[in-house]
Amino acid sequence: MKRSFSSSDAKIGYNGREIVEFKKISYSCKDNVALNKTGNNRSTSFSIGDEELTCSLELYMSELNLLEKEAKEKTGSSKLSGLGEISFAVTFLNKDNDEVTDIVNFVITSNGREIAGGSEGLAYAVDCTATGVYLNVS
């Protein structure tokens, strides 16, 4: 299942505070399935293989600066990759207006690249690798 939210659709909690200045977060969790076939090429069952996890994050400059400051305090360098594994709690309303929370664990691999400017402010797409996606935890 793939989910994608902007700052108007969801709230992100991280390290005891709310991430307010994000443009978009997307994540998905997909099971790879393979059909098991008999000698006469008929499907008899299926097996579930690895889980395929993806994550993408776009942050505005003010939030990126806060994360860089945290990385500098932790490692002495402002590279976001020094933060290690990060866990975001993404809270949103589903179609029944129930509050739902997903947990997304990921590792930032680089500080990202500029993707937007203008009236919205400067935004960066942060390169990250998902390490865990847990849907509907509350």
C-alpha positions, -999 to 999 in steps of 0.1 A, spaced: 0 0 0 13 34 -10 6 66 9 15 101 1 7 133 21 14 170 20 16 191 52 -21 200 49 -31 164 49 -10 149 77 11 156 108 45 142 113 59 136 148 97 132 153 117 131 185 90 146 206 81 175 183 60 181 152 77 184 118 57 214 104 77 225 74 75 195 51 62 196 15 55 159 10 61 125 24 55 93 5 60 57 16 49 22 7 51 -13 19 46 -41 -7 50 -78 -4 66 -96 -34 45 -127 -42 55 -156 -64 31 -183 -78 41 -219 -73 33 -241 -103 31 -278 -108 47 -297 -137 17 -291 -160 20 -253 -154 -10 -249 -131 -8 -226 -102 -12 -245 -70 -2 -219 -43 18 -188 -38 47 -178 -15 54 -144 0 89 -132 -6 107 -101 6 90 -69 16 97 -39 -7 98 -6 12 101 28 -3 102 63 12 106 98 -1 107 131 18 106 167 8 114 193 35 114 231 35 147 248 43 137 258 79 131 221 88 162 210 70 182 234 91 168 220 124 177 185 113 212 196 103 216 213 137 206 180 154 231 161 133 258 185 142 251 182 179 251 144 176 281 138 153 299 171 149 290 173 112 258 188 97 254 158 73 220 143 78 234 108 72 249 111 106 215 109 123 213 72 117 179 56 116 150 81 120 114 72 130 85 94 119 50 90 132 26 101 104 -9 109 116 -38 116 92 -76 112 89 -88 82 68 -119 82 47 -141 75 78 -126 105 96 -108 83 120 -73 93 131 -47 68 119 -10 67 126 17 50 106 53 46 117 80 51 90 116 42 98 143 54 74 179 63 70 189 96 53 216 90 28 223 126 17 212 161 24 192 161 -8 188 185 -37 168 217 -43 134 211 -59 113 242 -55 115 279 -47 93 309 -51 64 318 -28 64 284 -10 100 288 0 130 267 -7 124 229 -6 147 199 -7 141 163 -17 160 144 10 175 111 -3 164 83 21 161 45 24 131 30 42 140 4 68 105 -2 82 69 9 74 42 0 99 7 9 88 -23 16 111 -4 13 144 -31 32 163 
